[in-house]
Amino acid sequence: MGRYIARRLIYLFVVLFVVSVITFGLMHAVPGGPFDREKKLPKEIMENLNKRYHLDEPLVMQYGRYMYDVMIPHFSIKAPTSSLLDDHLFNVKVGPIWIKWMNFGPSYSSRSRTVNDIFRDQLPISMQLGLMALFVALVIGLPLGILAALKQNTIFDYLGMSVAIFGVSVPVIVLGPILIYIFGVSLKLLPPTGWGAKPPYVLGFLPAKLDWNFWKYAIMPPIALGLGSSAIIARLTRASLLQVIREDYIRTARAKGLQERLVITRHALKNSLIPVVTILGPMFAALVTGTFVTELTFGIPGMGKYFVTSITNRDYPVIMGTILLYVVFLVIANLVVDILYAYLDPRIRYD
């Protein structure tokens, strides 16, 4: 297992390289630049801006410079500074030496901030929202799917699948305003917009206080975001469990006189969860890196808003940084999924 994990982590850098080349090429293939406006800037100012951010260099040199700043650790005896060109995501002091790593560069649209500043301020909020939405999806989806499979063609099955169809059919852009109107405007039980967690965060992204000031903002957005994912989990759990409980080894376990509860929990449920675990990898990465519609609907200052606006503004460092970050989340999530395969099915071995 250890060698398999090491190989997958090495593949991560290969994936990052391929994705970075494709993203960098597509960004620069789009007509226009980050400083193009309806009212054109004077030629001298454009030349100074392009020179400041090295946009006047050949694309190969721009790409090499960017990847060097992001991927290669820098060693220095000087402490980290507040310079926009010297802002690294990780700064570790080992003796008299500072190890600085992952400089995603300054933002072109937010001149006073770097991409790392945006990550530090907005990414923890998106991660909190995504993790709670994933929790909602699992808490609702798994029980509904299991109950629908065990009570096939009964009222429980029809009710569970009705909830699943509702979750798939009603997008966040519709469900969010409905929740805001009912619980935020009419009943005035919950604040309609905003987010309760404030920095500093525990472990870089967890809220320091889980009091009512946090939870009153963290009820409606995760439900609106997680309901659609819960519908997918419920339908997949039902289909997988229905297939497993018809297998020969399940009939053998029942014929031996095992209690139905043990048959389902020990034999059927673990094997039926493999397809569900498969989709949790990309679902986790998508939810954690931010969902623009949910954040916009509930006025949450997460990563989704900055990523979408960076595309329209051609803010190359924010686009590259966000996509590379998404790739890291996706690869690591899929690695965790593969490790869970070995736990759910002892027949699966990687060494």
C-alpha positions as CSV (number, residue, x, y, z in Angstrom):
1,M,0.0,0.0,0.0
2,G,2.8,2.4,0.8
3,R,4.4,2.0,-2.6
4,Y,1.1,2.5,-4.3
5,I,0.5,5.7,-2.4
6,A,4.0,6.9,-3.3
7,R,3.3,6.2,-7.0
8,R,0.0,8.1,-6.9
9,L,1.7,11.1,-5.3
10,I,4.3,11.1,-8.1
11,Y,1.6,10.9,-10.7
12,L,0.1,14.0,-9.0
13,F,3.0,16.1,-10.4
14,V,2.5,14.6,-13.8
15,V,-1.2,15.5,-13.8
16,L,-0.4,19.0,-12.5
17,F,2.1,19.5,-15.4
18,V,-0.4,18.3,-18.0
19,V,-3.3,20.4,-16.6
20,S,-1.1,23.5,-16.2
21,V,0.1,23.3,-19.8
22,I,-3.4,22.9,-21.2
23,T,-4.8,25.7,-18.9
24,F,-2.0,28.1,-19.7
25,G,-2.4,27.5,-23.4
26,L,-6.2,28.0,-23.3
27,M,-5.9,31.2,-21.3
28,H,-3.5,32.8,-23.7
29,A,-5.4,31.5,-26.7
30,V,-8.4,33.7,-25.8
31,P,-8.2,37.1,-27.5
32,G,-7.4,40.1,-25.3
33,G,-5.4,40.4,-22.1
34,P,-5.8,41.1,-18.4
35,F,-5.4,44.9,-18.9
36,D,-7.7,45.4,-21.9
37,R,-10.6,47.7,-21.2
38,E,-13.4,49.3,-23.1
39,K,-11.4,52.5,-22.8
40,K,-7.9,51.6,-23.8
41,L,-5.1,52.5,-21.5
42,P,-2.2,54.6,-22.9
43,K,0.4,52.7,-24.6
44,E,3.1,53.6,-22.1
45,I,1.0,52.3,-19.2
46,M,0.2,49.0,-21.0
47,E,3.9,48.5,-21.7
48,N,4.8,49.1,-18.0
49,L,2.1,46.7,-16.8
50,N,3.1,44.0,-19.2
51,K,6.8,44.4,-18.2
52,R,6.0,44.4,-14.5
53,Y,4.1,41.1,-14.8
54,H,6.4,39.6,-17.5
55,L,3.6,39.5,-20.0
56,D,5.9,40.9,-22.7
57,E,8.1,37.7,-22.6
58,P,7.5,34.6,-24.8
59,L,4.8,32.3,-23.5
60,V,7.4,29.5,-22.9
61,M,9.3,31.8,-20.5
62,Q,6.1,33.0,-18.8
63,Y,5.0,29.4,-18.2
64,G,8.5,28.4,-17.0
65,R,8.7,31.4,-14.6
66,Y,5.2,30.7,-13.2
67,M,5.8,27.0,-12.6
68,Y,9.2,27.7,-11.1
69,D,7.7,30.0,-8.5
70,V,4.8,27.6,-7.8
71,M,6.6,24.2,-7.7
72,I,10.2,24.8,-6.7
73,P,10.8,25.6,-3.0
74,H,13.0,28.6,-2.3
75,F,15.6,28.7,0.5
76,S,16.5,32.0,2.1
77,I,17.9,33.5,5.3
78,K,15.5,36.4,5.0
79,A,12.1,36.2,6.7
80,P,9.0,36.4,4.6
81,T,8.0,39.9,3.6
82,S,4.8,41.6,2.6
83,S,5.9,42.1,-1.0
84,L,3.3,41.1,-3.6
85,L,6.0,39.3,-5.5
86,D,7.4,37.4,-2.5
87,D,4.2,35.9,-1.0
88,H,4.4,32.2,-0.6
89,L,1.7,29.9,0.7
90,F,4.0,27.9,2.9
91,N,6.8,29.5,5.0
92,V,8.7,27.2,7.3
93,K,11.8,28.1,9.3
94,V,14.4,25.3,9.7
95,G,17.2,26.7,11.9
96,P,18.3,30.0,10.3
97,I,16.9,29.0,6.9
98,W,13.4,29.9,5.6
99,I,11.8,27.4,3.2
100,K,9.3,29.2,1.0
101,W,7.0,27.3,-1.3
102,M,4.1,28.0,-3.7
103,N,4.2,31.5,-4.9
104,F,1.1,31.8,-7.1
105,G,1.9,35.5,-7.9
106,P,-0.1,38.7,-7.6
107,S,-3.7,39.1,-8.8
108,Y,-4.0,41.2,-11.9
109,S,-7.5,42.5,-11.0
110,S,-7.0,42.9,-7.2
111,R,-3.7,44.8,-7.4
112,S,-3.2,45.0,-3.7
113,R,-3.6,41.2,-3.1
114,T,-1.9,38.1,-4.2
115,V,-3.5,34.8,-5.2
116,N,-2.3,33.4,-1.8
117,D,-4.1,36.2,-0.1
118,I,-7.3,35.1,-1.8
119,F,-6.7,31.5,-0.9
120,R,-6.1,32.4,2.7
121,D,-9.2,34.5,3.0
122,Q,-11.7,32.7,0.7
123,L,-10.7,29.1,0.5
124,P,-11.4,28.2,4.2
125,I,-14.9,29.4,3.8
126,S,-15.5,27.3,0.6
127,M,-14.0,24.3,2.4
128,Q,-16.3,24.7,5.4
129,L,-19.3,25.1,3.1
130,G,-18.2,22.1,1.0
131,L,-17.5,19.8,3.9
132,M,-20.9,20.5,5.5
133,A,-22.7,20.1,2.2
134,L,-20.9,16.7,1.8
135,F,-22.0,15.8,5.3
136,V,-25.6,16.7,4.5
137,A,-25.4,14.7,1.3
138,L,-24.2,11.6,3.1
139,V,-26.7,11.9,6.1
140,I,-29.6,12.3,3.7
141,G,-28.6,10.2,0.8
142,L,-27.3,7.0,2.4
143,P,-30.3,6.3,4.7
144,L,-32.7,7.1,1.9
145,G,-31.0,4.8,-0.5
146,I,-30.7,1.9,2.0
147,L,-34.3,2.2,3.1
148,A,-35.5,2.4,-0.5
149,A,-33.6,-0.8,-1.4
150,L,-34.7,-2.8,1.7
151,K,-38.3,-1.6,1.2
152,Q,-38.5,-1.9,-2.5
153,N,-41.8,-1.0,-4.1
154,T,-43.3,0.2,-0.9
155,I,-44.2,3.7,0.3
156,F,-40.7,4.1,1.8
157,D,-39.1,3.4,-1.6
158,Y,-41.4,5.8,-3.4
159,L,-40.9,8.5,-0.8
160,G,-37.1,8.1,-0.9
161,M,-36.9,8.2,-4.6
162,S,-39.3,11.2,-4.7
163,V,-36.9,13.1,-2.4
164,A,-34.1,12.1,-4.7
165,I,-35.9,13.2,-7.9
166,F,-36.7,16.5,-6.1
167,G,-33.0,17.0,-5.2
168,V,-31.9,16.4,-8.7
169,S,-34.6,18.4,-10.4
170,V,-34.5,21.6,-8.2
171,P,-31.1,23.4,-8.7
172,V,-29.5,25.6,-6.0
173,I,-30.5,28.7,-7.9
174,V,-34.1,27.8,-7.2
175,L,-33.9,26.1,-3.8
176,G,-31.7,28.8,-2.3
177,P,-34.1,31.7,-2.8
178,I,-37.0,29.5,-1.5
179,L,-35.1,28.7,1.7
180,I,-34.1,32.4,2.1
181,Y,-37.7,33.5,1.6
182,I,-39.2,31.0,4.1
183,F,-36.6,30.9,6.9
184,G,-34.9,34.3,6.4
185,V,-37.6,36.7,5.3
186,S,-41.0,35.2,6.3
187,L,-40.1,33.4,9.6
188,K,-37.0,35.4,10.3
189,L,-35.4,32.4,12.0
190,L,-32.1,32.5,10.1
191,P,-30.0,35.3,8.5
192,P,-30.6,35.3,4.7
193,T,-27.0,36.0,3.7
194,G,-23.5,35.9,5.0
195,W,-21.2,33.5,6.8
196,G,-20.4,33.3,10.5
197,A,-16.9,31.9,10.6
198,K,-14.1,34.5,11.0
199,P,-10.3,34.1,11.0
200,P,-8.1,32.9,12.5
201,Y,-9.1,29.3,11.6
202,V,-8.1,26.0,13.3
203,L,-5.7,24.0,11.0
204,G,-6.1,26.7,8.4
205,F,-9.8,26.2,7.5
206,L,-11.9,25.0,10.5
207,P,-13.9,27.6,12.4
208,A,-12.5,28.5,15.9
209,K,-15.9,28.7,17.5
210,L,-18.9,26.5,16.8
211,D,-21.5,28.6,18.5
212,W,-24.9,29.8,17.4
213,N,-23.3,32.8,15.6
214,F,-21.7,30.3,13.3
215,W,-24.5,27.7,12.9
216,K,-27.2,30.2,12.1
217,Y,-25.4,31.1,8.9
218,A,-24.3,27.5,8.2
219,I,-27.7,25.8,8.0
220,M,-29.4,26.9,4.8
221,P,-26.4,27.0,2.4
222,P,-25.1,23.4,3.1
223,I,-28.7,22.1,2.7
224,A,-29.2,23.9,-0.6
225,L,-25.9,22.7,-1.9
226,G,-25.9,19.2,-0.5
227,L,-29.5,18.2,-1.4
228,G,-28.6,17.6,-5.1
229,S,-25.6,15.4,-4.1
230,S,-27.7,13.5,-1.6
231,A,-30.1,12.6,-4.4
232,I,-27.3,11.2,-6.5
233,I,-26.0,9.2,-3.5
234,A,-29.5,7.9,-2.6
235,R,-30.2,6.6,-6.2
236,L,-26.8,5.0,-6.5
237,T,-27.0,3.4,-3.1
238,R,-30.4,2.0,-3.9
239,A,-29.4,0.5,-7.2
240,S,-26.1,-0.9,-5.9
241,L,-27.7,-2.5,-2.8
242,L,-30.5,-4.0,-4.8
243,Q,-28.0,-5.7,-7.0
244,V,-25.9,-7.0,-4.1
245,I,-28.8,-8.4,-2.0
246,R,-29.6,-10.7,-5.0
247,E,-26.2,-12.2,-5.1
248,D,-25.6,-15.9,-4.2
249,Y,-23.5,-15.2,-1.1
250,I,-26.3,-13.1,0.4
251,R,-28.8,-16.0,-0.1
252,T,-26.2,-18.3,1.5
253,A,-25.8,-16.1,4.5
254,R,-29.5,-16.0,5.0
255,A,-29.7,-19.8,4.6
256,K,-27.2,-20.2,7.4
257,G,-29.6,-18.5,9.7
258,L,-27.9,-15.2,10.2
259,Q,-30.0,-12.3,11.4
260,E,-31.2,-10.0,8.6
261,R,-29.5,-7.1,10.3
262,L,-26.1,-8.9,10.2
263,V,-26.6,-9.9,6.6
264,I,-27.2,-6.4,5.5
265,T,-24.6,-4.6,7.6
266,R,-21.7,-7.2,7.4
267,H,-22.2,-8.6,3.9
268,A,-24.4,-6.5,1.7
269,L,-23.8,-2.9,2.7
270,K,-20.0,-2.8,2.5
271,N,-19.9,-4.2,-1.1
272,S,-22.8,-1.9,-2.2
273,L,-20.9,1.2,-1.0
274,I,-18.1,0.8,-3.5
275,P,-19.9,2.6,-6.3
276,V,-21.0,5.3,-3.8
277,V,-17.4,5.8,-2.6
278,T,-16.3,6.1,-6.2
279,I,-18.3,9.3,-6.8
280,L,-17.4,10.8,-3.5
281,G,-13.9,11.7,-4.7
282,P,-14.9,14.2,-7.5
283,M,-17.9,15.2,-5.5
284,F,-15.7,16.2,-2.5
285,A,-13.3,18.1,-4.8
286,A,-16.1,20.0,-6.5
287,L,-17.9,20.9,-3.3
288,V,-14.8,22.0,-1.3
289,T,-13.3,24.2,-4.0
290,G,-16.4,26.4,-4.0
291,T,-19.7,26.5,-5.9
292,F,-20.4,29.9,-7.4
293,V,-24.2,29.8,-7.5
294,T,-24.5,28.8,-3.8
295,E,-22.0,31.5,-2.7
296,L,-23.7,34.1,-4.8
297,T,-27.2,33.2,-3.7
298,F,-26.4,33.4,0.0
299,G,-23.8,36.1,-0.2
300,I,-20.9,33.9,1.0
301,P,-17.4,35.3,0.3
302,G,-15.9,32.0,-1.0
303,M,-13.6,31.0,-3.9
304,G,-16.4,30.5,-6.4
305,K,-17.0,34.2,-6.9
306,Y,-13.3,35.0,-7.4
307,F,-12.8,32.1,-9.8
308,V,-15.7,33.2,-12.1
309,T,-14.7,36.9,-12.1
310,S,-11.1,35.9,-12.7
311,I,-12.1,34.3,-16.0
312,T,-14.0,37.3,-17.2
313,N,-11.2,39.6,-16.1
314,R,-8.5,37.3,-17.6
315,D,-6.7,37.2,-14.2
316,Y,-4.3,34.5,-15.2
317,P,-2.7,33.8,-11.8
318,V,-6.0,33.3,-10.1
319,I,-7.3,31.0,-12.9
320,M,-4.1,28.9,-12.8
321,G,-3.9,28.8,-9.0
322,T,-7.6,27.7,-8.6
323,I,-7.4,25.0,-11.2
324,L,-4.2,23.6,-9.9
325,L,-5.7,23.6,-6.4
326,Y,-8.7,21.8,-7.7
327,V,-6.5,19.2,-9.4
328,V,-4.7,18.6,-6.1
329,F,-8.0,18.1,-4.2
330,L,-9.3,15.8,-6.9
331,V,-6.2,13.6,-7.0
332,I,-6.0,13.3,-3.3
333,A,-9.7,12.6,-2.9
334,N,-9.5,9.9,-5.5
335,L,-6.4,8.4,-3.7
336,V,-8.4,8.3,-0.5
337,V,-11.3,6.6,-2.4
338,D,-8.9,3.9,-3.7
339,I,-7.6,3.3,-0.2
340,L,-11.2,2.9,1.0
341,Y,-11.7,0.3,-1.7
342,A,-9.3,-2.0,0.0
343,Y,-11.2,-1.6,3.3
344,L,-14.6,-2.2,1.8
345,D,-13.5,-5.2,-0.3
346,P,-10.6,-7.3,1.1
347,R,-10.1,-8.8,-2.4
348,I,-8.6,-5.5,-3.6
349,R,-4.9,-5.3,-3.2
350,Y,-2.5,-2.6,-4.6
351,D,0.9,-4.2,-3.8
